[in-house]
């Protein structure tokens, strides 16, 4: 079993939809959680960074962490065609020397 | 502020050769880590350096090695290339020594081994 599970999709939604992306993890030592967006032929771009349970909002993006359930989510409001990309969740623990464990990535397509 | 810079962007090598990839972190960042991304395995951790010391290493053979210089720039080397080494190699930098700071990635070096 992988330490981080993420549904690879693909996920196809109409423009303007609310998108929900999710990851579950098994290692309770994970403390820091990130969401990245990766376009084709590019490196992962940091979208959200959280280290506590609860919600964090940044523009159209909301990251949610539930440590008791070992579950994290990313919500995208008013999705745009430019949001079409692969979304990766990643996490690490203190003492792990910045070793990130990634989910498989969810491919999202937003169609006009 | 400039982001993480990786050179070269693309490389084509033949089996048995060796290759060196370069990474310049964000100014002020002292932690540099390397990841391999393939369609089958996703993103996998290779190793991490802080202040010229390797602190952590992933499950890769000894053919994969790296180093960090006093200016925090880093290089990774792959010797005796195999076809399976074809991948996107990504470098990430972080401000913090351990935790409490996100990792920022470069656009990677696409290595093709023929």
Backbone of each chain as ProteinMPNN parsed JSONL, in Angstrom:
{"seq_chain_A": "XXXXXXXXXXXXXXXXXXXXXXXXXXXXXXXXXXXXXXXXXXXXXXXXXXXXXXXXXXXXXXXXXXXXXXXXXXXXXXXXXXXXXXXXXXXXXXXXXXXXXXXXXXXXXXXX", "coords_chain_A": {"N_chain_A": [[0.839, -1.194, 0.0], [0.515, 2.201, -0.844], [2.024, 5.106, 0.671], [0.753, 7.52, 0.25], [-2.29, 8.06, -1.23], [-3.898, 8.854, -4.223], [-6.462, 9.641, -6.415], [-6.029, 9.072, -9.793], [-7.623, 10.071, -11.814], [-8.695, 10.494, -15.245], [-10.219, 13.738, -14.593], [-12.967, 15.46, -15.719], [-14.483, 18.524, -16.195], [-17.031, 21.091, -16.57], [-16.455, 24.527, -17.481], [-16.408, 26.859, -14.8], [-17.305, 25.161, -12.837], [-17.159, 23.67, -9.528], [-14.336, 22.134, -8.293], [-13.182, 19.211, -6.742], [-10.459, 17.8, -5.224], [-8.675, 15.054, -3.915], [-6.691, 13.444, -1.346], [-5.492, 10.646, 0.477], [-3.669, 9.489, 3.327], [-1.294, 7.372, 5.021], [0.664, 7.591, 6.947], [0.972, 8.797, 10.064], [2.832, 10.585, 10.917], [3.197, 12.586, 9.114], [3.257, 16.054, 8.664], [3.291, 18.375, 7.218], [1.731, 19.743, 4.418], [1.218, 19.907, 0.964], [-0.036, 21.254, -2.104], [0.419, 20.918, -5.507], [0.504, 22.186, -8.844], [0.868, 20.986, -12.061], [1.784, 21.673, -15.25], [1.97, 20.431, -18.62], [5.22, 19.489, -19.582], [6.411, 21.113, -17.722], [7.711, 22.035, -14.435], [6.459, 21.085, -11.133], [4.243, 23.43, -9.699], [3.918, 25.321, -6.836], [0.875, 25.491, -5.12], [-0.625, 25.519, -2.695], [0.142, 25.485, 0.791], [0.104, 23.904, 3.825], [0.028, 23.28, 7.371], [-1.493, 22.47, 9.455], [-4.515, 21.105, 10.82], [-7.634, 21.904, 9.28], [-8.957, 24.642, 7.327], [-7.563, 26.452, 4.545], [-7.493, 29.31, 2.619], [-6.955, 30.663, -0.633], [-7.507, 32.878, -2.881], [-9.202, 31.451, -5.533], [-8.758, 28.949, -4.583], [-8.979, 26.443, -2.077], [-7.558, 24.781, 0.571], [-7.837, 21.865, 2.47], [-7.328, 20.163, 5.486], [-7.529, 17.208, 7.296], [-6.391, 15.794, 9.891], [-7.097, 13.811, 11.667], [-8.524, 12.009, 10.18], [-6.704, 11.493, 8.276], [-6.649, 12.796, 5.746], [-6.678, 14.894, 2.951], [-7.731, 17.753, 1.072], [-8.275, 19.616, -1.942], [-9.963, 22.377, -3.12], [-11.282, 23.887, -5.975], [-12.687, 26.767, -6.995], [-15.035, 28.152, -9.351], [-13.895, 27.107, -11.79], [-11.493, 27.305, -14.461], [-10.572, 27.05, -17.957], [-7.808, 27.324, -18.02], [-7.033, 26.083, -15.724], [-6.669, 23.496, -16.32], [-4.695, 20.795, -15.869], [-2.247, 18.699, -14.202], [-2.738, 17.772, -10.884], [-0.998, 17.578, -7.929], [-0.714, 16.084, -4.779], [1.315, 16.439, -1.873], [3.467, 15.594, 0.844], [5.238, 15.816, 4.0], [7.219, 14.876, 6.862], [8.305, 16.276, 9.971], [11.737, 16.128, 10.655], [12.192, 14.597, 8.522], [13.828, 15.735, 6.743], [12.986, 17.361, 4.566], [11.987, 15.515, 2.723], [9.8, 14.82, 0.354], [6.733, 13.097, -0.022], [4.807, 12.02, -2.624], [1.477, 12.05, -4.038], [-0.111, 10.215, -6.725], [-1.029, 12.024, -8.539], [-3.661, 13.914, -10.043], [-5.257, 14.185, -13.068], [-6.718, 16.944, -14.5], [-9.259, 18.281, -16.528], [-10.693, 21.133, -17.765], [-13.383, 22.126, -19.505], [-14.532, 24.509, -21.932]], "CA_chain_A": [[0.0, 0.0, 0.0], [1.301, 3.429, -0.926], [1.851, 6.012, 1.796], [-0.184, 8.563, -0.167], [-3.175, 7.612, -2.294], [-4.585, 9.943, -4.923], [-7.158, 9.163, -7.597], [-5.367, 9.686, -10.949], [-8.581, 10.625, -12.774], [-8.834, 11.944, -15.382], [-11.421, 14.406, -14.161], [-13.368, 16.42, -16.73], [-15.57, 19.346, -15.67], [-17.304, 22.281, -17.375], [-15.975, 25.805, -16.949], [-17.251, 27.404, -13.746], [-17.628, 24.13, -11.841], [-16.308, 23.516, -8.341], [-13.563, 20.896, -8.403], [-12.7, 18.677, -5.475], [-9.365, 16.846, -5.396], [-8.458, 14.47, -2.595], [-5.625, 12.478, -1.071], [-5.446, 10.03, 1.799], [-2.319, 9.051, 3.662], [-1.291, 6.384, 6.089], [1.696, 7.897, 7.935], [0.487, 9.846, 10.959], [3.913, 11.531, 11.191], [3.152, 13.701, 8.151], [2.811, 17.279, 9.32], [3.269, 19.488, 6.271], [0.974, 19.288, 3.267], [1.288, 20.815, -0.171], [-0.665, 20.96, -3.385], [1.139, 21.456, -6.655], [-0.111, 22.089, -10.163], [1.901, 20.736, -13.05], [1.419, 21.708, -16.658], [2.813, 19.582, -19.448], [6.585, 19.947, -19.849], [6.827, 22.067, -16.699], [7.842, 21.485, -13.104], [5.323, 21.347, -10.235], [4.114, 24.799, -9.197], [3.266, 25.299, -5.534], [-0.4, 26.183, -5.005], [-1.031, 25.677, -1.309], [1.004, 24.878, 1.797], [-0.549, 23.948, 5.133], [0.649, 22.393, 8.353], [-2.401, 22.185, 10.557], [-5.856, 20.731, 10.392], [-8.505, 23.033, 9.035], [-9.017, 25.162, 5.962], [-6.757, 27.606, 4.149], [-8.03, 29.804, 1.353], [-6.122, 31.584, -1.399], [-8.217, 33.14, -4.126], [-10.194, 30.429, -5.887], [-8.305, 27.67, -4.045], [-9.098, 26.172, -0.646], [-6.965, 23.513, 0.996], [-8.446, 21.366, 3.706], [-6.571, 19.073, 6.082], [-8.158, 16.525, 8.414], [-5.355, 14.867, 10.346], [-7.696, 12.672, 12.366], [-8.939, 11.057, 9.148], [-5.594, 11.365, 7.33], [-7.334, 13.122, 4.491], [-6.542, 16.29, 2.548], [-8.491, 18.098, -0.119], [-8.095, 20.908, -2.598], [-11.155, 22.786, -3.842], [-11.084, 24.956, -6.94], [-13.982, 27.39, -7.336], [-15.108, 28.849, -10.64], [-12.777, 26.552, -12.56], [-11.23, 27.898, -15.758], [-9.791, 26.161, -18.838], [-6.385, 27.425, -17.67], [-6.779, 25.189, -14.585], [-6.43, 22.148, -16.85], [-3.327, 20.424, -15.503], [-2.2, 17.61, -13.23], [-2.637, 18.28, -9.516], [-0.266, 16.635, -7.087], [-0.604, 16.34, -3.35], [2.621, 16.029, -1.359], [3.543, 15.805, 2.283], [6.43, 15.313, 4.658], [7.197, 14.941, 8.323], [9.436, 16.914, 10.616], [12.765, 15.106, 10.822], [12.336, 13.899, 7.246], [14.771, 16.496, 5.918], [12.339, 17.845, 3.352], [11.707, 14.435, 1.789], [8.384, 14.857, 0.013], [6.056, 11.928, -0.557], [3.783, 12.532, -3.537], [0.426, 11.239, -4.606], [0.102, 9.902, -8.142], [-1.454, 13.143, -9.368], [-4.965, 13.838, -10.701], [-5.311, 14.985, -14.288], [-7.964, 17.705, -14.575], [-9.555, 18.982, -17.774], [-11.828, 22.047, -17.653], [-13.753, 22.454, -20.883], [-15.377, 25.719, -22.039]], "C_chain_A": [[0.878, 1.248, 0.0], [1.032, 4.291, 0.29], [0.827, 7.094, 1.499], [-0.986, 8.051, -1.358], [-3.911, 8.812, -2.893], [-5.2, 9.365, -6.186], [-6.557, 9.848, -8.832], [-6.312, 10.302, -11.97], [-8.512, 9.861, -14.103], [-10.21, 12.458, -14.941], [-11.745, 15.489, -15.192], [-14.577, 17.186, -16.221], [-15.833, 20.514, -16.612], [-16.751, 23.521, -16.692], [-16.953, 26.337, -15.916], [-17.602, 26.421, -12.642], [-16.71, 24.24, -10.635], [-15.643, 22.14, -8.436], [-13.081, 20.492, -7.021], [-11.653, 17.604, -5.755], [-8.962, 16.344, -4.012], [-7.262, 13.541, -2.538], [-5.831, 11.908, 0.323], [-4.022, 9.563, 2.061], [-2.357, 8.142, 4.869], [-0.317, 6.732, 7.219], [1.259, 9.068, 8.814], [1.58, 10.866, 11.3], [3.92, 12.708, 10.208], [2.55, 14.928, 8.816], [2.612, 18.433, 8.344], [2.681, 18.987, 4.959], [0.992, 20.356, 2.177], [0.451, 20.314, -1.338], [0.133, 21.675, -4.467], [0.291, 21.288, -7.912], [1.025, 21.926, -11.16], [1.311, 20.741, -14.454], [2.398, 20.83, -17.429], [4.159, 20.248, -19.711], [7.069, 21.028, -18.872], [7.039, 21.354, -15.378], [6.613, 21.766, -12.264], [5.385, 22.77, -9.677], [3.345, 24.756, -7.886], [1.984, 26.128, -5.542], [-0.726, 26.511, -3.546], [-0.059, 24.931, -0.402], [0.319, 25.018, 3.154], [0.171, 23.002, 6.081], [-0.241, 22.145, 9.56], [-3.746, 21.763, 10.001], [-6.706, 21.975, 10.216], [-8.43, 23.461, 7.588], [-8.072, 26.335, 5.769], [-7.202, 28.024, 2.762], [-7.05, 30.762, 0.693], [-6.782, 31.778, -2.75], [-9.273, 32.091, -4.383], [-9.869, 29.058, -5.286], [-8.507, 27.599, -2.537], [-8.489, 24.806, -0.366], [-7.549, 23.136, 2.342], [-7.623, 20.18, 4.199], [-7.362, 18.516, 7.263], [-7.181, 15.458, 8.889], [-5.957, 13.648, 11.047], [-8.133, 11.593, 11.388], [-7.834, 10.78, 8.146], [-6.087, 11.62, 5.905], [-7.107, 14.587, 4.193], [-7.281, 16.516, 1.247], [-8.05, 19.445, -0.663], [-9.369, 21.197, -3.376], [-10.793, 23.956, -4.761], [-12.46, 25.487, -7.303], [-13.89, 28.055, -8.692], [-13.967, 28.39, -11.559], [-12.723, 27.14, -13.968], [-10.466, 26.903, -16.643], [-8.299, 26.19, -18.513], [-6.019, 26.59, -16.439], [-6.508, 23.764, -15.041], [-4.951, 21.8, -16.683], [-3.403, 19.163, -14.651], [-1.951, 18.206, -11.852], [-2.041, 17.19, -8.628], [-0.367, 17.033, -5.631], [0.764, 15.812, -2.897], [2.675, 16.354, 0.126], [4.871, 15.298, 2.826], [6.319, 15.531, 6.16], [8.409, 15.704, 8.817], [10.467, 15.828, 10.915], [12.999, 14.316, 9.555], [13.257, 14.612, 6.285], [14.188, 16.813, 4.543], [12.118, 16.76, 2.3], [10.195, 14.394, 1.535], [7.905, 13.501, -0.489], [4.867, 12.431, -1.358], [2.671, 11.521, -3.761], [0.692, 11.051, -6.089], [-0.244, 11.062, -9.057], [-2.804, 12.886, -10.009], [-4.948, 14.754, -11.914], [-6.686, 15.621, -14.403], [-8.085, 18.384, -15.932], [-10.797, 19.832, -17.548], [-12.188, 22.492, -19.062], [-14.715, 23.638, -20.93], [-16.839, 25.372, -22.271]], "O_chain_A": [[1.853, 1.338, 0.745], [-0.047, 4.227, 0.879], [0.112, 7.538, 2.397], [-0.416, 7.656, -2.375], [-4.46, 9.655, -2.183], [-4.524, 8.67, -6.944], [-6.571, 11.076, -8.916], [-5.865, 10.982, -12.894], [-8.284, 8.651, -14.075], [-11.202, 11.728, -14.92], [-10.902, 16.331, -15.501], [-15.586, 16.583, -15.855], [-14.948, 20.894, -17.378], [-16.598, 23.555, -15.471], [-18.167, 26.282, -16.11], [-18.144, 26.819, -11.611], [-15.628, 24.824, -10.708], [-16.308, 21.123, -8.633], [-12.63, 21.324, -6.234], [-11.929, 16.619, -6.44], [-8.914, 17.115, -3.054], [-6.87, 12.934, -3.535], [-6.287, 12.602, 1.231], [-3.267, 9.279, 1.132], [-3.317, 8.138, 5.639], [-0.457, 6.222, 8.331], [1.187, 10.205, 8.345], [1.291, 11.898, 11.905], [4.583, 13.715, 10.456], [1.491, 14.864, 9.441], [1.85, 19.36, 8.619], [3.08, 17.94, 4.448], [0.806, 21.544, 2.441], [0.262, 19.112, -1.525], [0.468, 22.854, -4.357], [-0.523, 20.372, -8.019], [2.022, 22.646, -11.105], [0.457, 19.922, -14.794], [3.495, 20.527, -16.961], [4.22, 21.437, -20.027], [8.015, 21.761, -19.161], [6.608, 20.214, -15.203], [5.795, 22.606, -12.64], [6.437, 23.243, -9.245], [2.241, 24.214, -7.831], [1.99, 27.301, -5.914], [-1.062, 27.648, -3.216], [0.487, 23.891, -0.769], [-0.005, 26.127, 3.579], [0.832, 22.053, 5.658], [0.231, 21.654, 10.586], [-4.067, 22.038, 8.845], [-6.522, 22.973, 10.912], [-7.911, 22.743, 6.734], [-7.813, 27.107, 6.691], [-7.281, 27.205, 1.845], [-6.399, 31.565, 1.361], [-6.637, 30.952, -3.651], [-10.145, 31.864, -3.544], [-10.632, 28.109, -5.467], [-8.245, 28.56, -1.814], [-8.857, 23.807, -0.983], [-7.729, 23.974, 3.226], [-7.266, 19.297, 3.419], [-7.81, 19.269, 8.127], [-7.15, 14.351, 8.353], [-5.371, 12.566, 11.014], [-8.119, 10.406, 11.715], [-7.99, 9.936, 7.264], [-5.958, 10.786, 5.009], [-7.311, 15.439, 5.058], [-7.44, 15.608, 0.431], [-7.525, 20.292, 0.06], [-9.811, 20.383, -4.187], [-10.091, 24.886, -4.364], [-13.295, 24.764, -7.846], [-12.816, 28.468, -9.13], [-13.179, 29.205, -12.038], [-13.749, 27.433, -14.582], [-9.787, 26.014, -16.13], [-7.603, 25.193, -18.706], [-4.839, 26.408, -16.141], [-6.154, 22.911, -14.226], [-4.077, 22.43, -17.279], [-4.484, 18.628, -14.409], [-1.063, 19.04, -11.676], [-2.514, 16.055, -8.587], [-0.133, 18.191, -5.282], [1.294, 14.86, -3.469], [2.009, 17.276, 0.599], [5.54, 14.469, 2.209], [5.456, 16.258, 6.65], [9.431, 15.762, 8.134], [10.117, 14.74, 11.373], [13.888, 13.466, 9.5], [13.455, 14.169, 5.154], [14.809, 16.567, 3.509], [12.069, 17.06, 1.107], [9.42, 13.985, 2.399], [8.582, 12.842, -1.279], [4.025, 13.17, -0.847], [2.88, 10.31, -3.688], [1.61, 11.655, -6.645], [0.184, 11.098, -10.211], [-3.075, 11.777, -10.469], [-4.662, 15.946, -11.803], [-7.701, 14.924, -14.403], [-7.13, 18.987, -16.423], [-11.846, 19.305, -17.178], [-11.397, 23.154, -19.733], [-15.601, 23.764, -20.084], [-17.676, 26.267, -22.383]]}, "seq_chain_B": "XXXXXXXXXXXXXXXXXXXXXXXXXXXXXXXXXXXXXXXXXXXXXXXXXXXXXXXXXXXXXXXXXXXXXXXXXXXXXXXXXXXXXXXXXXXXXXXXXXXXXXXXXXXXXXXXXX", "coords_chain_B": {"N_chain_B": [[12.15, 37.72, -7.475], [14.316, 35.233, -8.584], [13.379, 31.969, -9.689], [13.811, 28.413, -9.09], [16.418, 27.158, -10.966], [17.16, 24.975, -13.566], [19.55, 23.218, -15.447], [20.821, 21.218, -18.183], [17.766, 21.797, -20.124], [16.939, 19.719, -21.73], [18.221, 16.49, -22.531], [19.917, 14.053, -24.394], [21.142, 10.888, -24.211], [23.24, 7.971, -24.588], [23.032, 4.49, -23.709], [25.112, 3.441, -21.034], [26.65, 5.717, -20.936], [27.505, 8.657, -18.96], [25.949, 11.286, -17.034], [25.548, 14.703, -16.062], [23.6, 16.82, -14.143], [22.407, 20.103, -13.448], [21.544, 22.42, -10.829], [20.277, 25.458, -9.665], [19.357, 26.917, -6.735], [16.605, 28.852, -5.291], [17.475, 32.117, -4.315], [19.027, 32.321, -1.181], [17.951, 29.983, -0.245], [18.885, 26.993, 1.298], [18.497, 24.305, 1.35], [18.448, 21.687, -0.896], [16.817, 19.446, -2.967], [16.369, 16.454, -4.914], [14.357, 14.91, -7.402], [12.915, 12.191, -9.2], [10.832, 11.878, -11.971], [8.565, 9.769, -13.485], [6.235, 8.311, -15.849], [5.242, 5.852, -14.905], [6.037, 5.504, -12.192], [5.666, 7.923, -10.971], [6.491, 10.775, -8.94], [9.548, 10.491, -7.377], [11.684, 10.526, -4.579], [15.082, 11.364, -4.644], [17.556, 12.388, -3.388], [18.668, 14.633, -0.737], [20.206, 17.733, 0.079], [21.857, 19.796, 2.425], [23.582, 22.608, 3.321], [25.906, 21.604, 2.035], [25.921, 18.954, 2.791], [24.813, 15.649, 2.436], [21.758, 14.62, 3.538], [19.714, 12.862, 3.375], [18.602, 10.025, 1.564], [17.057, 8.465, -1.189], [15.578, 5.362, -2.423], [17.467, 4.469, -4.567], [19.851, 3.184, -6.94], [23.47, 3.128, -6.476], [24.512, 4.362, -8.651], [23.392, 6.774, -8.967], [24.175, 9.913, -7.885], [25.084, 12.842, -6.016], [25.881, 16.304, -5.296], [26.508, 19.23, -3.326], [27.329, 22.619, -3.498], [29.218, 25.311, -1.927], [27.802, 27.612, -2.416], [25.24, 26.79, -2.439], [24.279, 25.783, -4.817], [23.573, 22.869, -6.765], [24.48, 19.648, -8.036], [23.599, 16.7, -9.836], [24.564, 13.398, -10.613], [24.484, 10.772, -12.925], [25.685, 7.669, -13.513], [26.798, 5.202, -15.898], [24.462, 4.9, -17.639], [21.118, 3.655, -17.975], [18.365, 2.374, -19.938], [16.043, 2.664, -18.47], [16.492, 4.888, -16.975], [15.529, 7.066, -18.209], [13.723, 9.943, -17.821], [12.014, 12.71, -16.175], [13.936, 14.88, -14.412], [13.806, 16.518, -11.438], [14.519, 19.374, -9.524], [14.344, 20.758, -6.281], [14.032, 23.486, -4.021], [14.328, 24.71, -0.661], [13.618, 26.926, 2.049], [13.854, 26.377, 4.767], [15.643, 24.489, 7.262], [14.594, 22.093, 8.16], [11.539, 21.225, 7.588], [8.479, 23.181, 7.987], [8.503, 24.909, 5.86], [7.732, 25.417, 2.484], [8.505, 23.439, -0.498], [10.022, 24.447, -3.501], [9.902, 23.98, -6.942], [11.996, 23.483, -9.847], [11.84, 23.584, -13.499], [12.819, 21.271, -14.438], [14.967, 18.694, -15.893], [14.799, 17.009, -18.842], [15.624, 13.837, -19.442], [16.644, 11.606, -21.865], [17.393, 8.335, -22.593], [18.982, 6.391, -24.928]], "CA_chain_B": [[13.185, 36.777, -7.091], [14.369, 34.155, -9.559], [12.981, 30.66, -9.184], [14.804, 27.348, -9.196], [16.873, 27.039, -12.355], [17.809, 23.713, -13.879], [20.148, 23.115, -16.78], [20.07, 21.725, -19.33], [16.35, 21.419, -20.118], [16.809, 18.437, -22.406], [19.451, 15.747, -22.749], [19.8, 12.726, -24.995], [22.368, 10.128, -23.986], [23.145, 6.553, -24.925], [23.299, 3.566, -22.597], [26.503, 3.322, -20.636], [27.256, 7.028, -20.71], [27.144, 9.295, -17.701], [25.355, 12.593, -17.242], [25.525, 15.602, -14.905], [22.538, 17.815, -14.195], [22.717, 21.211, -12.558], [20.404, 23.091, -10.202], [20.527, 26.651, -8.864], [18.153, 27.134, -5.921], [16.169, 30.218, -5.035], [18.449, 32.809, -3.485], [18.768, 32.202, 0.258], [17.553, 28.61, 0.092], [20.061, 26.156, 1.505], [18.139, 22.902, 1.16], [18.173, 21.314, -2.282], [16.505, 18.028, -3.112], [16.209, 15.976, -6.287], [13.289, 13.937, -7.609], [12.759, 11.61, -10.529], [9.41, 11.723, -12.331], [8.268, 8.908, -14.629], [4.8, 8.016, -15.933], [4.869, 4.669, -14.145], [6.342, 5.594, -10.761], [5.379, 9.248, -10.432], [7.621, 11.527, -8.399], [10.249, 9.749, -6.335], [12.77, 11.251, -3.949], [16.427, 10.838, -4.876], [18.375, 12.777, -2.235], [18.55, 16.008, -0.264], [21.428, 18.327, 0.605], [21.762, 21.035, 3.185], [24.934, 23.064, 3.673], [26.878, 20.716, 1.396], [25.85, 17.613, 3.378], [23.657, 14.84, 2.068], [21.099, 14.244, 4.79], [18.706, 11.841, 3.153], [18.749, 9.414, 0.254], [15.971, 7.565, -1.547], [15.927, 3.997, -2.815], [18.022, 4.43, -5.914], [21.198, 2.566, -6.913], [24.615, 4.002, -6.261], [24.835, 5.106, -9.89], [22.848, 8.125, -8.782], [24.901, 10.617, -6.839], [24.929, 14.288, -6.112], [26.692, 17.107, -4.391], [26.08, 20.615, -3.188], [28.468, 23.52, -3.355], [29.091, 26.277, -0.831], [26.802, 28.638, -2.779], [23.977, 26.032, -2.425], [24.025, 25.145, -6.099], [23.721, 21.416, -6.64], [24.557, 18.822, -9.238], [23.429, 15.269, -9.661], [25.263, 12.633, -11.628], [24.05, 9.39, -13.132], [26.715, 6.959, -14.274], [26.393, 3.971, -16.579], [23.04, 5.101, -17.902], [20.268, 2.565, -18.453], [17.163, 2.882, -20.602], [15.066, 2.988, -17.444], [16.803, 6.175, -16.343], [14.815, 8.115, -18.95], [12.763, 10.538, -16.884], [12.159, 14.129, -15.876], [14.628, 15.046, -13.135], [13.383, 17.78, -10.862], [15.231, 19.893, -8.359], [13.515, 21.614, -5.455], [14.761, 24.14, -2.94], [13.518, 25.117, 0.484], [14.287, 27.887, 2.921], [14.073, 25.864, 6.118], [16.538, 23.345, 7.425], [13.793, 20.881, 8.312], [10.129, 21.47, 7.804], [7.955, 24.525, 8.181], [8.732, 25.736, 4.676], [7.402, 24.591, 1.32], [9.527, 23.202, -1.507], [9.755, 25.068, -4.795], [10.532, 23.169, -7.967], [12.361, 23.988, -11.16], [11.109, 22.968, -14.604], [13.359, 19.946, -14.664], [15.772, 18.283, -17.03], [14.236, 15.812, -19.467], [16.706, 12.952, -19.886], [16.261, 10.463, -22.697], [18.504, 7.398, -22.784], [18.692, 5.532, -26.095]], "C_chain_B": [[13.155, 35.63, -8.105], [13.996, 32.844, -8.895], [14.133, 29.684, -9.258], [15.149, 27.151, -10.67], [17.604, 25.722, -12.555], [18.35, 23.74, -15.295], [20.802, 21.762, -16.955], [18.596, 21.333, -19.246], [16.144, 20.034, -20.737], [18.185, 17.818, -22.628], [19.114, 14.426, -23.424], [21.15, 12.044, -24.857], [22.145, 8.69, -24.421], [23.499, 5.713, -23.702], [24.789, 3.483, -22.31], [27.206, 4.645, -20.382], [26.902, 7.537, -19.312], [26.644, 10.703, -17.993], [25.401, 13.389, -15.93], [24.471, 16.669, -15.127], [22.811, 18.879, -13.141], [21.457, 21.897, -12.042], [20.884, 24.304, -9.414], [19.28, 26.962, -8.063], [17.762, 28.604, -5.868], [17.177, 30.861, -4.078], [18.069, 32.731, -2.009], [18.343, 30.817, 0.691], [18.789, 27.734, 0.19], [19.777, 24.673, 1.37], [17.803, 22.673, -0.307], [17.907, 19.812, -2.329], [16.226, 17.704, -4.575], [15.141, 14.884, -6.327], [13.327, 13.448, -9.052], [11.27, 11.447, -10.807], [9.282, 10.88, -13.585], [6.776, 8.626, -14.67], [4.384, 6.842, -15.042], [5.019, 4.813, -12.64], [6.01, 6.948, -10.146], [6.645, 9.945, -9.961], [8.242, 10.76, -7.247], [11.467, 10.528, -5.872], [14.1, 10.562, -4.223], [17.343, 11.119, -3.692], [18.179, 14.248, -1.921], [19.874, 16.468, 0.322], [21.092, 19.597, 1.378], [23.171, 21.4, 3.625], [25.998, 22.047, 3.271], [26.869, 19.289, 1.939], [24.614, 16.885, 2.873], [23.021, 14.309, 3.339], [20.122, 13.09, 4.606], [18.862, 11.312, 1.736], [17.588, 8.461, 0.016], [16.501, 6.211, -1.995], [16.343, 3.91, -4.277], [19.422, 3.824, -5.84], [22.298, 3.606, -6.799], [25.058, 4.756, -7.495], [24.335, 6.548, -9.827], [23.573, 8.788, -7.623], [24.71, 12.114, -7.014], [25.921, 14.984, -5.223], [26.12, 18.514, -4.35], [27.307, 21.468, -2.905], [28.188, 24.552, -2.271], [28.08, 27.379, -1.145], [25.403, 28.027, -2.911], [23.594, 25.439, -3.777], [24.315, 23.648, -5.98], [23.838, 20.768, -8.012], [24.189, 17.394, -8.878], [24.042, 14.568, -10.871], [24.654, 11.241, -11.723], [25.107, 8.725, -14.006], [26.123, 5.706, -14.903], [24.883, 3.962, -16.86], [22.366, 3.848, -18.439], [19.021, 3.168, -19.095], [16.126, 3.348, -19.59], [15.346, 4.29, -16.712], [16.153, 7.338, -17.088], [13.695, 8.648, -18.078], [12.925, 12.048, -16.89], [12.801, 14.221, -14.493], [14.374, 16.461, -12.625], [14.199, 18.122, -9.631], [14.275, 20.804, -7.599], [14.371, 22.266, -4.389], [13.789, 24.601, -1.861], [14.33, 26.017, 1.392], [14.715, 27.248, 4.243], [15.003, 24.659, 6.129], [15.731, 22.054, 7.497], [12.353, 21.25, 8.623], [9.771, 22.934, 7.89], [8.257, 25.469, 7.026], [8.479, 24.883, 3.436], [8.601, 24.415, 0.391], [9.075, 23.817, -2.832], [10.569, 24.331, -5.855], [10.95, 23.984, -9.192], [11.556, 23.273, -12.236], [11.726, 21.655, -15.059], [14.281, 19.816, -15.858], [15.173, 16.991, -17.562], [15.375, 14.993, -20.034], [16.122, 11.794, -20.682], [17.503, 9.618, -22.927], [18.138, 6.442, -23.91], [19.693, 4.384, -26.179]], "O_chain_B": [[12.086, 35.12, -8.44], [14.253, 32.627, -7.711], [15.283, 30.071, -9.462], [14.263, 26.997, -11.51], [18.536, 25.391, -11.822], [17.695, 24.221, -16.22], [21.296, 21.194, -15.981], [18.227, 20.582, -18.343], [15.273, 19.277, -20.308], [19.171, 18.513, -22.877], [18.14, 13.764, -23.063], [22.17, 12.553, -25.322], [21.01, 8.248, -24.6], [24.178, 6.176, -22.786], [25.616, 3.458, -23.221], [28.23, 4.695, -19.701], [26.111, 6.93, -18.589], [26.887, 11.246, -19.07], [25.306, 12.825, -14.84], [24.449, 17.337, -16.16], [23.373, 18.596, -12.083], [20.437, 21.948, -12.729], [21.791, 24.192, -8.589], [18.235, 27.245, -8.648], [18.49, 29.478, -6.339], [17.665, 30.217, -3.149], [16.937, 33.034, -1.633], [18.373, 30.507, 1.882], [19.633, 27.725, -0.706], [20.704, 23.867, 1.283], [16.976, 23.378, -0.885], [18.679, 19.015, -1.796], [15.89, 18.585, -5.367], [15.035, 14.055, -5.423], [13.706, 14.167, -9.977], [10.532, 10.934, -9.966], [9.827, 11.23, -14.631], [6.11, 8.692, -13.636], [3.285, 6.847, -14.487], [4.198, 4.287, -11.888], [6.066, 7.102, -8.926], [7.728, 9.736, -10.507], [7.571, 10.419, -6.273], [12.188, 11.115, -6.679], [14.235, 9.349, -4.059], [17.849, 10.19, -3.064], [17.612, 15.006, -2.708], [20.577, 15.699, 0.977], [20.182, 20.351, 1.031], [23.868, 20.587, 4.233], [26.868, 21.683, 4.063], [27.734, 18.492, 1.575], [23.511, 17.43, 2.879], [23.675, 13.626, 4.128], [19.749, 12.422, 5.571], [19.21, 12.057, 0.82], [17.183, 7.732, 0.921], [17.703, 5.949, -1.953], [15.636, 3.339, -5.107], [20.099, 3.93, -4.818], [22.077, 4.8, -6.999], [25.873, 5.675, -7.415], [24.812, 7.419, -10.555], [23.577, 8.27, -6.506], [24.23, 12.578, -8.048], [26.694, 14.357, -4.499], [25.356, 18.925, -5.223], [28.202, 21.07, -2.16], [27.07, 24.655, -1.765], [27.556, 28.013, -0.228], [24.49, 28.668, -3.431], [22.65, 24.652, -3.849], [25.174, 23.221, -5.21], [23.348, 21.293, -9.012], [24.435, 16.937, -7.762], [24.032, 15.083, -11.989], [24.348, 10.616, -10.707], [25.38, 9.181, -15.116], [25.073, 5.22, -14.483], [24.148, 3.109, -16.364], [22.932, 3.093, -19.229], [18.666, 4.318, -18.834], [15.41, 4.32, -19.833], [14.525, 4.745, -15.916], [16.224, 8.48, -16.632], [12.822, 7.896, -17.645], [13.835, 12.595, -17.514], [12.263, 13.696, -13.518], [14.683, 17.452, -13.287], [14.519, 17.26, -8.812], [13.49, 21.535, -8.204], [15.331, 21.665, -3.906], [12.608, 24.845, -2.11], [15.551, 25.896, 1.496], [15.79, 27.536, 4.768], [15.127, 23.924, 5.15], [16.146, 21.032, 6.95], [11.998, 21.547, 9.764], [10.635, 23.811, 7.869], [8.263, 26.688, 7.199], [8.96, 23.753, 3.35], [9.585, 25.149, 0.482], [7.912, 23.717, -3.223], [11.765, 24.092, -5.687], [10.355, 25.009, -9.523], [10.692, 22.453, -11.928], [11.209, 21.002, -15.966], [14.364, 20.7, -16.711], [15.051, 16.004, -16.836], [16.022, 15.403, -20.998], [15.219, 11.096, -20.221], [18.53, 10.111, -23.392], [17.111, 5.766, -23.854], [19.612, 3.559, -27.089]]}, "name": "protein", "num_of_chains": 2, "seq": "XXXXXXXXXXXXXXXXXXXXXXXXXXXXXXXXXXXXXXXXXXXXXXXXXXXXXXXXXXXXXXXXXXXXXXXXXXXXXXXXXXXXXXXXXXXXXXXXXXXXXXXXXXXXXXXXXXXXXXXXXXXXXXXXXXXXXXXXXXXXXXXXXXXXXXXXXXXXXXXXXXXXXXXXXXXXXXXXXXXXXXXXXXXXXXXXXXXXXXXXXXXXXXXXXXXXXXXXXXXXXXXXXX"}
